[in-house]
Amino acid sequence: MMMVILAWKNIWRNKKRSLIILTATAIGLAAGIFSVGLMTGMYDSMVDSAINRGLANIQIHTTAYKRDQLLQQYLPGVDSLIYTLHRHSNVRSYSTHSLIEGMISSATIASGALIIAINPQQEQTVTAISQSLLEGTYLETPNTIIIGKKLADRLKVKLRSRIVLSFAGLDGTIIYAAFRVGGIFRTDASTFDAMNVFIRQTDLAELLGTTAPIHEILVRTKNPLLLEQTKDDLQRQMPFSVLVETWRDISPEMKLTADITDLTNTIFLGLILFALLFGLTNTLLMSVLDRVRDFGVLMAVGMYRRRIFSMIALESFFLSFTGGIIGVLIGWSGVQYFHIHGINLSSLSAGLSAYGIPSILYPYIRSSAYVSLTIMMVATSIIAALYPAIKAVRLKPVEAIRTI
């Protein structure tokens, strides 16, 4: 206990020097923690936005459709598949999709598009497209279509404009169908808005003269932590030709982003602490050089060298953790504030949307980041103390006492 008290008092023998390193540590860690929160929030927002946009937690297709993506490769026994979903305890909601690659044409311009025929009531429980409407309604009337803002600008159409869809039917014949623009949406991803259009499955069924073929079922789960288990459970109950995939299987780049977030943040904080290490070492070394005579007296009266080593290590620990705790509290407060209120980046929305990043970010830090930070702070304090402590214990008492 005496060593602890003595180490704490030694820190404040030179208040100005100690305050400088404490301030540097606090500011560096506060900035680092906020940056980590911002990066984590951005990565999580990208994943959440993609899931809400149409990626969902789980997707179900036929293995043939995943390979060729042909209109004729629809899911068999859809009612049986839906019954399986209803029985699973972790399935919150689902939505069926008919997927058709075709052309969309206005009076002057034509463009390629993915035509997605949906059940509007189901879709609202799975995706956020209905909440992304800038104007119009969500497929409330027959023969209406909703399109992305970017595609609407490209086609030079607006609400109530007439457009024509063309695509190959189940028998290979080309089908042309006129629709009215019933709604225009905008999501966080401009590429999605430029390629996808939504119509009602009942309208598609009338055009095909048969029940709308279901190529995809999107599933939202109650507990995302049980995603892999839910996937395996569903896969065991599905026919051999049906493939169940999580969003991580479908979007490996998103999976990579999610997997490396913690590693990236740990490296970033490690670099900040590595930079602070030199300042802390310099402060301790200066403190040791100022007390050469004191150390000589202590060793002359019988203090063990290992106790001197321990005292300097404690000084390093107190310096790093005092500044670290202050920095963590400041950084945590900033992250918590903006996690509630958000950071508005709407002025950069055009550039962010190209990467599927929302214009409002909500910083967030996982608890694992604080665990990593604590371990690194302990390591930093130990490493910083090594050279000054070794310098102190190698002093010869007689020579040290004579030092002026």
N, C-alpha and C positions, 0 to 999 in steps of 0.2 A: 504493500500500500504506500509506503514511504517513497518507493521508486516512481510510482504513478504521480504522486503529488509533486515530487521534485522535477519530473519530466514536464509536467504541465507548467510549472513556474518558469522553467528554463525557456519555454517557448516565448514567454513575454518579457524576457530580459532585453530584447530588442523589439519593441512593439511595432515600429515602422516596418521593419523587414518582415516580421511575421504577418502583419496585416496585408502587406503587398502580395505575399504568396497565397494567403487565404482568399483574398479578393480575386486573384487570377484563377485559382482553383474553382471558386464558386461561379464566376462568370463563364469559365470554359465548360464546366459541367452543365450549367443551366442552359447555355446555348446548344450543347451537344444533346441534352435530353429533349429539348424542344425540337431540334432537327430530326432526331430519331422518331419522336411522336408524329411529326409531319410526314416523314417517309412511310411510317407504318400506316398512318391514316390514309395516305394516298394509295398504297398498295391494297389495303383492305377495301377502299372505296372502288377501286378498279374491279376487284373481284365481285363485290356486292352489286355493282352496277351491271356487270355482265350477267350475273345470275338473275337479276330482276328484269333485265332487258329481254331475255329469251334463252339463256344458257340453262337456267334452272339448276336444281341440285342433282337431279338424275334425268337421263334421257333414255327412251326405249325405241329401238328401231329393229328392222330385220338386218341380219348380217349382210344380205345381198344389197340392201339399200345403202348401207355404209360403204360398200365397195363401188357400186355403180351409180347410185342416186337416180334410178329410173322411176317413172310414174307408176309402172306396173308392180313395183317391188314394195307393196304396202303390207302392213301388219295383218297377220291372220287371226281370226277369232278375237277381235277387239273387245267384245263384251266380256269374254273370259279373262282377258288381261286386266280389264278395269275391275272385275270382281276380285282378282288377286290383290290389286292395289287397295281396294276398299278394306280388305281383311288385315292388311299390315298396320301394326300399331304406330309406326313412325311416319306413315304417309299422311301429310296434312291436306294436300290437294293435288289435282292433276288437270292437264288440258291436252286434248287431242289436236293434232295438226295434220292438214293435208299440204304437202309441199310440191310445188310445181315451178319449174324454171321456164320462164316465158319472156314475152316482150310487153312493154307498156308504152302506149303512144298517145300523144296529145295531138292537137291540130297541126303542129309544126315539127315536133321532135319525137323520136322514139328512143327507148333505152331498154337494156336488159334488166330484169328484176326477178326476185324470188317471190312467187305468189304463195302466201300462207293463208289457207282457209281454216278458220277457227270457229269454235263455239264461244261467242262473246262472254257468256256467263261463266264458263269454265276458265277462260283466259284471264279474267280479272282476279281470280284467286291464285294465279301462278306468276304472271308477269305484270310489269308496271306500265305497259303501253297505254292503257286507258287513262293513267294519271299523267301521261306525257303529252296529251293533246294540247296544242296551242289554240286550236279553234275547231268548231264542229262537234259532232257527236260520235259515239263509239259504236258504229255499225248497228244503229237502232232500226234502220229501215232496209228492205231488200235492195239489191243491186247498188249498194254503196260500197265505197272503198276508202280505207285510210292509208295515207302515204306519208313518208318522212318529209320534213321541211326541205332538206337538201334536194331530194328528188323532185319535189314540187317546183322548186326554183329552177331546176334543170329543164323540166318539161314546160315551164312557164304557165303553170296552172294554179288555180286558187280554189277556194271552197265553192262547191256546186259545179265546177268545170266538168266537162265530159271527157272521159278517156277510154281507150280501147285496150283490152288485154287480149293477147294471142298466145296460144300454147297448143302442144300436141295432146290429143285425148288418149284414152286408154287403148283405142284401136289404131292410133297413129295419125288420125285425121286432124287437121289444124282447126282449132276452134277460135272464133273471134267473139268477143263479148264486150258490150258497152256498159260502163259504170259511171256513176257520179261520185265526185270527191266528197265524201261525207265528213272527213276529218283530216287534219294535218297534225302530225306529232313531231316532237324533237326529243331525242334521247341524248345521253352523254357521249355517244359514238357516232360521228358523222358518216362513217362507212356503212354502219347499219342503216341509218336513215336514207342513204342513197341507193340501197339495194332491196329493201324489204317492203312489201305492201301486204295489207290484210283485207280479206273478204270473208263473208259468212260461208260456212260449210253448206248450208242449205242452198245458197246461190250456186256454188260449185256443183252440187248434186244435180240441179236442174240443167246445167250446161252439159254435164256428162251423161245425163239420162239414167243415172244409177246412184246408189249411195256413194257419198264422197269417200274415196280411199284414204285411210289413215296411215301416214308414213312415220309419224312420230308421236310419242306421248311424253310430255314434260311433267316432272314430278317435283313437288316441293315437300321437304321433310319437316317434321316437328323439331327434331334435334339433329343439327348438322354434324355433331360429334359422332353420331352413329351412322354416318353416311356409308362407309365401306361395308359395315355389317348389313345395312338395309339393302345395299346393292347385291350382296351375296345371297341374302334371303330371297329377294325377288328373282334373281337369276336361276336359282334352283327350282322355282315354281313356273318358270317360263318354258315354252316350247324350245326345241333345239335351235330353230332358225331365228330366234329372237335374242337380241343383244341388249343387255342392261349396262349402262355406263354412267359414272359420276362425272361432274363437271371437270374434275381433275384428269379423267381419261380423255375427254373430248377436247379440252383446251390445255395441252401440256405447257404452253408458255405461261398461262395463268398459274398452273401448278408450280412451275419453277419460280415464278415471282413470289408466291406464297411461301414456298419452302426456304428461299434464301433471305427472306425479310429479317428473321432473327439473326442469321449469320452476318448479314450486311450491317445491321445495327450494332452488333457486338464489335465488329472490326472498326466501325466508325468511332464508337466510344473508346475503344482501345487506343486508337491513334491520338485522340484528345488527351487521354491519360499519359500516353507515351511522351507527348509534348510537355505536359505538366511535370513529368518525372524529372526533367533537367532543372527546372526551376526549383523544385523541392530539394533535389540533391544539392544544388548550389546554396540554398538557404541553410541547410543542415551543415554543409561544409564550412560556411562562414561562421556559423554558430560554434562549431568545434574549434576553429582556429582562434576565435575570440576567447575561448575558455581553456587554452592549453595549460596555463598555470594551474587552473582549478583541477583539471584532470590529474596533473602531476601530484598535487597535494592529496587528492582522494586515493590515488594508488599508493602514495607514500605512507598513509595511515592505515593501509590494509584493505582497501576496497578491491574486490576481485574484478579483473578485466571484463569478465563476462557480464557483470552487473553494469559496467559502463556501456558495454555494447547494448544491453537491454534498455538502458535509459535513453540512448540515442534512437533506438528502434521505436520506443514509445513516443518520443518527440515527433518522429516522422509520422507515426500512426495518428497522433493527435492533430498534427497540421493537415494531413490529407483528409481525415475524416471530418474535422470541423469545417473546413472549406467544402468538402464533398457534401455533407449534410445540408449546408446552406444552399449550395448549388442545386441539389436534388429538390429541395423544397421550392425554390424559385422556379425551376424547370417544370416540376410537377404541377404547380399552381397555374403556370401558363398553359400547359397542355390541357388541364381540366377546364379552364375558362373557355378556350377555343374549341374544346370537344363539345361543349354545350352550345356555344354561339356560332361556331364555324368560322372559317376564313374564306371570304368572298373573293374568288378569282375570276369573276365574270368577264373582266376586261381581257382575260387570256383564254376565254372559252373556245374560241375558234381553233387555237392551237392545241388545247387540251383535248378537245373532242376527237381529234385525229387519233389519239391514243386511248380513247375510251375513259378519260379521267374526268370526273365531275367537276363543275366550276366552283363548288363549295366543298372545301375539305374540312374534315373533323379529325384533328390530331388525336392519336391514341397510342398508349404504350402498354405492351403486355407485361404481366408480372415477371416473366422470365428475364426481361431486360434489366429489371432492378436487381435480380439475383446475380446476373452476369456482372453488373456494375459493381456490386458489393465485393465480389471475388476479385475483380480487377483492381479495385481501390486498395484492398489488403495487399495484393501482390505489388502494387506500385509503392506503397509505403515501405514494404520490406526491401525492395530493390533500391529505393532511394536512400535508405539508411545504411546500406552495405559499405559503400566507400567511405563516407564520413566516420562510421563506427570503427571500421578497420584502421582508419587514420588515427583515431583516438586511442585505441587499445595498443597500438604499436609505439606509443610515446614512452620515452624513458623518464621515470619520475624525476630524477635529478636534473636532467636537461630541461624538462617541462617546467619545473619550479623556477628555474633561472630565467625563463622567458619573460620579457617585459611586455 
